[in-house]
Amino acid sequence: MLIYNVFGRHIGVKREHGRWLVFRIDLSERKYSLLKDITIPDELTETELPGWLDDIYHEEATENNPSVKRIE
């Protein structure tokens, strides 16, 4: 699973059966839960994910968390 810091929120993205799945991640307990209301287009590549996550969540950007960064 790819894990991103998305403006302070930890989001996991995993490709399964040709589809992207999105998860809320709790790094302290290493737990995750599927976010069913977020859909990533299947044709996006792994390198395009940070830009897509930035587009979706950009309103949550803050001075302390100004960007999307892959952390794992």
C-alpha distances in whole Angstrom, upper triangle without the diagonal:
4,6,10,13,15,19,18,16,12,10,6,6,5,8,10,14,14,13,10,10,10,9,12,10,13,13,16,16,12,12,11,12,12,14,16,19,16,16,15,17,16,18,16,14,11,14,15,13,14,17,17,15,18,20,19,19,22,25,23,23,25,27,25,22,23,20,16,14,11,11,8
4,7,10,12,16,16,14,10,8,5,5,6,9,12,16,15,14,11,10,10,10,12,11,13,12,16,17,13,14,12,14,14,15,17,19,16,15,14,16,15,17,14,12,9,11,13,10,10,14,14,12,15,18,17,17,19,22,20,20,22,24,22,19,19,16,12,11,7,8,6
4,7,9,13,12,10,7,6,4,6,9,12,15,19,18,16,13,12,10,9,9,8,10,9,13,14,11,12,11,13,13,14,17,18,15,16,15,18,18,19,16,15,12,13,14,11,10,14,14,12,14,17,16,15,17,20,17,17,19,21,19,16,17,14,10,9,6,6,5
4,6,9,9,8,6,5,6,8,11,14,18,21,20,18,14,13,11,10,10,9,12,11,14,16,14,14,13,15,15,14,17,18,15,16,14,17,18,19,16,15,12,12,13,10,8,11,12,9,11,14,13,12,14,16,14,14,16,18,15,12,13,10,7,5,4,5,7
4,6,6,6,5,7,9,11,15,18,21,25,24,21,17,16,13,12,11,10,11,11,14,16,15,15,14,16,16,16,19,19,16,18,17,20,21,22,19,18,15,15,15,12,10,13,13,10,10,14,13,11,12,14,12,11,13,14,12,9,10,8,6,5,6,6,9
4,5,5,6,7,10,12,15,18,21,24,23,20,17,16,12,12,11,11,13,13,16,18,17,17,15,16,16,14,17,16,14,16,15,18,20,21,18,18,15,15,14,11,8,11,11,7,7,11,10,7,9,11,8,8,11,13,12,8,9,7,5,7,8,10,12
4,6,8,10,13,15,19,22,25,28,27,24,20,19,16,15,13,13,15,15,18,20,19,19,18,19,19,17,20,19,16,18,18,21,23,24,21,21,19,18,17,14,11,12,13,10,8,11,11,8,8,9,6,5,7,9,8,5,6,6,6,8,11,12,15
4,7,9,13,16,19,23,25,29,28,25,21,20,16,15,12,11,12,12,14,17,16,17,16,17,18,17,20,19,17,20,20,23,25,26,23,23,20,20,19,16,14,16,16,12,12,15,14,11,11,12,8,8,9,11,8,6,9,9,9,10,12,11,15
4,6,10,13,16,20,22,26,25,22,18,16,13,11,8,8,9,10,13,15,14,14,12,13,14,13,16,16,14,17,17,21,22,24,21,21,19,19,19,15,13,15,15,11,12,14,13,10,12,12,9,10,11,14,12,9,12,11,9,11,12,11,14
4,7,10,13,17,19,23,23,20,16,14,11,9,6,5,7,8,11,12,11,11,10,11,12,12,16,16,14,16,16,20,21,23,20,20,17,18,17,14,12,15,15,11,13,16,14,12,14,15,12,13,15,17,15,12,14,12,10,10,10,9,10
4,7,10,14,16,19,19,16,12,10,7,6,5,6,9,10,13,14,12,11,9,10,10,9,13,13,11,13,12,16,17,19,17,17,14,15,15,11,11,14,12,9,12,14,12,11,14,16,13,14,17,19,17,14,15,13,10,10,9,10,11
4,7,10,13,16,16,14,10,8,6,5,6,6,10,10,14,14,11,11,8,9,9,10,13,14,12,13,12,15,15,18,15,15,12,14,14,11,11,14,13,11,14,16,14,14,17,19,17,18,20,23,20,17,18,16,12,12,10,10,9
4,7,10,13,13,10,7,6,5,6,9,10,13,14,18,17,14,13,11,11,10,10,12,14,11,10,9,12,12,14,12,12,9,12,12,9,10,13,12,10,14,15,14,14,17,20,18,19,22,25,23,19,20,17,13,13,10,12,11
4,6,10,10,8,6,5,7,8,12,12,15,16,19,19,15,14,12,12,10,12,13,15,13,12,10,13,11,14,12,12,10,13,14,11,13,16,14,13,17,18,17,18,21,23,22,23,26,28,26,23,23,20,16,16,13,14,12
4,7,6,5,4,6,9,11,15,16,19,20,23,22,19,18,15,15,13,14,14,16,14,12,10,11,9,11,11,10,9,13,13,11,15,17,15,15,19,20,18,20,23,25,25,26,29,31,29,26,26,23,19,18,16,17,15
4,5,5,6,7,11,13,16,17,20,21,24,23,20,18,15,15,13,14,14,17,15,13,12,13,10,13,13,13,13,17,17,15,18,20,18,18,22,22,21,23,26,28,27,29,32,34,33,29,29,26,22,22,19,20,18
4,6,8,10,14,16,20,21,24,25,28,27,23,22,19,18,15,17,16,19,17,14,14,13,10,13,14,14,15,19,19,17,21,22,20,21,24,25,23,25,28,31,30,32,35,37,36,32,32,29,25,25,22,24,21
4,7,10,13,16,20,21,25,26,29,28,24,23,20,19,16,17,16,18,16,13,11,10,7,9,11,11,12,16,15,15,18,20,17,19,22,22,21,23,26,29,29,30,33,36,35,31,30,27,23,23,21,23,21
4,6,10,13,17,19,22,23,27,26,23,21,18,17,13,14,13,14,12,9,8,8,5,8,10,11,12,15,14,13,16,18,15,16,19,19,18,20,23,25,25,27,30,33,32,28,28,25,21,21,19,21,20
4,7,10,14,15,19,20,24,23,20,18,15,14,11,11,11,13,10,7,6,7,6,9,9,10,10,13,12,10,13,15,12,12,16,16,15,17,20,22,22,23,26,29,28,24,24,21,17,18,16,18,17
4,7,10,12,16,18,21,20,17,15,12,10,7,8,8,10,8,7,7,10,10,13,12,13,12,16,15,12,14,16,14,13,16,17,15,16,20,22,21,22,26,28,27,23,24,21,17,18,16,17,16
4,7,9,13,15,18,18,15,13,10,9,6,6,8,9,7,7,8,11,12,15,13,14,13,16,14,11,13,15,12,10,14,15,12,13,17,18,17,19,22,25,24,20,21,18,15,15,14,15,15
4,6,10,12,15,14,12,10,6,5,4,5,8,10,9,11,12,15,16,19,17,17,15,18,17,14,15,17,15,12,16,17,14,14,18,19,17,19,22,24,23,19,21,18,15,16,14,14,14
4,7,10,12,12,11,8,5,5,6,6,10,11,11,13,14,18,19,22,20,20,18,20,19,15,15,18,16,13,16,17,15,13,17,18,15,17,19,22,20,17,19,17,15,15,14,14,14
4,6,9,9,7,6,4,7,9,10,14,15,14,16,17,20,21,23,21,21,18,20,20,16,16,19,18,15,17,19,17,16,19,20,17,18,20,22,20,17,19,17,15,14,13,12,12
4,6,6,6,5,6,9,12,13,17,18,18,20,21,24,25,27,25,25,22,23,23,20,19,22,21,18,20,22,20,18,21,21,18,19,20,22,19,17,20,19,17,16,15,13,13
4,5,5,7,8,12,15,16,20,21,20,22,22,25,26,28,25,24,21,22,23,20,19,22,22,19,20,23,22,19,22,23,20,20,21,22,19,17,20,19,16,15,13,11,11
4,6,8,11,14,17,19,22,24,23,25,25,29,29,32,29,28,25,26,27,23,22,26,26,22,24,27,25,22,25,25,22,22,22,24,20,19,22,21,19,18,17,14,14
4,5,9,12,16,18,21,23,23,25,25,29,29,31,29,29,25,27,28,24,24,27,27,23,25,28,26,24,26,27,24,25,25,27,23,22,25,24,22,20,19,16,15
4,7,11,14,16,19,22,21,22,23,26,26,28,26,25,22,24,25,21,21,25,24,21,23,26,24,22,25,26,23,24,25,27,24,22,24,23,20,18,16,14,12
4,7,10,13,16,19,18,20,21,24,24,27,25,25,22,24,25,21,21,25,23,20,23,25,23,21,25,25,22,24,25,27,25,22,25,23,20,19,17,16,14
4,7,9,13,15,15,17,17,21,21,24,22,22,20,22,22,19,19,22,20,18,20,22,20,19,22,23,20,22,24,26,24,21,23,22,19,18,16,15,14
4,6,9,12,12,14,16,19,20,23,22,22,20,23,22,19,20,22,20,17,20,22,19,18,22,22,20,22,24,27,25,22,24,23,20,20,18,18,17
4,6,9,9,11,13,16,16,20,19,20,19,21,20,17,18,21,18,16,19,20,17,17,21,22,20,22,25,28,26,23,25,22,19,20,18,19,18
4,6,6,9,11,14,16,19,18,19,18,21,19,16,17,19,16,13,17,17,14,14,18,18,17,20,22,26,25,21,22,21,18,19,18,19,19
4,6,7,11,13,15,18,18,20,20,22,20,17,19,20,17,15,18,18,15,16,19,20,19,22,25,29,28,24,25,23,20,22,21,22,22
4,7,10,13,15,18,18,20,20,22,20,17,18,19,15,14,17,16,12,13,17,17,17,20,23,27,26,23,24,22,20,22,21,23,23
4,7,10,12,15,14,17,16,18,16,13,14,15,11,10,13,13,9,11,14,15,15,18,21,25,24,21,21,19,16,18,18,20,20
4,6,9,12,11,14,14,17,14,12,14,14,11,11,14,13,10,13,16,18,18,20,24,27,27,23,23,20,17,19,19,21,21
4,6,9,7,10,11,13,10,8,11,11,8,9,12,11,10,13,15,18,18,20,23,26,26,22,21,18,15,17,16,19,19
4,6,6,9,11,13,11,10,13,13,9,11,14,13,12,15,18,20,21,22,26,29,29,25,24,21,18,20,19,22,21
4,6,8,10,13,11,11,15,15,12,14,17,16,16,18,21,24,24,25,29,31,31,27,26,23,20,21,19,22,21
4,6,10,12,10,11,14,14,12,15,17,16,16,20,21,24,25,26,29,32,32,28,26,23,20,21,20,23,22
4,7,8,6,7,11,10,9,11,14,13,14,17,18,22,22,23,26,28,28,24,23,19,16,17,16,19,19
4,5,5,7,10,11,10,12,15,15,16,18,20,23,23,23,27,28,28,24,23,19,16,16,14,18,17
4,5,5,8,10,10,11,14,15,16,17,19,22,22,22,25,26,25,22,21,17,14,13,11,14,13
4,6,7,8,10,11,13,14,16,17,18,22,21,20,23,25,24,20,19,15,12,12,11,14,14
4,6,6,6,9,10,11,13,15,15,19,19,19,22,24,23,20,18,14,12,12,12,16,16
4,5,5,6,8,10,11,12,13,17,17,17,20,22,21,17,16,13,10,10,10,13,13
4,5,5,6,9,10,10,11,15,14,14,17,18,18,14,13,9,6,7,8,11,13
4,5,5,6,9,10,10,14,14,13,17,18,19,15,13,10,8,10,11,15,16
4,5,5,6,9,10,13,14,14,18,20,20,17,15,12,10,12,13,16,17
4,5,5,6,8,11,11,11,15,18,17,14,13,10,7,10,11,14,15
4,6,5,5,9,9,9,12,15,15,12,10,7,6,10,12,15,17
4,6,6,9,10,11,14,17,18,15,13,11,10,13,15,18,20
4,6,8,9,11,15,18,18,15,14,12,11,14,16,18,20
4,6,6,8,11,14,15,12,11,10,9,13,15,17,19
4,5,5,9,12,13,10,9,8,9,13,16,18,21
4,6,9,12,14,11,10,11,12,16,19,21,23
4,6,10,11,9,9,10,11,14,17,18,21
4,7,8,6,5,7,9,12,15,17,20
4,5,5,5,8,11,14,17,18,22
4,6,6,9,13,15,18,19,22
4,6,9,12,13,16,16,20
4,6,8,10,13,13,17
4,7,10,13,15,18
4,6,10,12,16
4,7,9,12
4,6,9
4,6
4
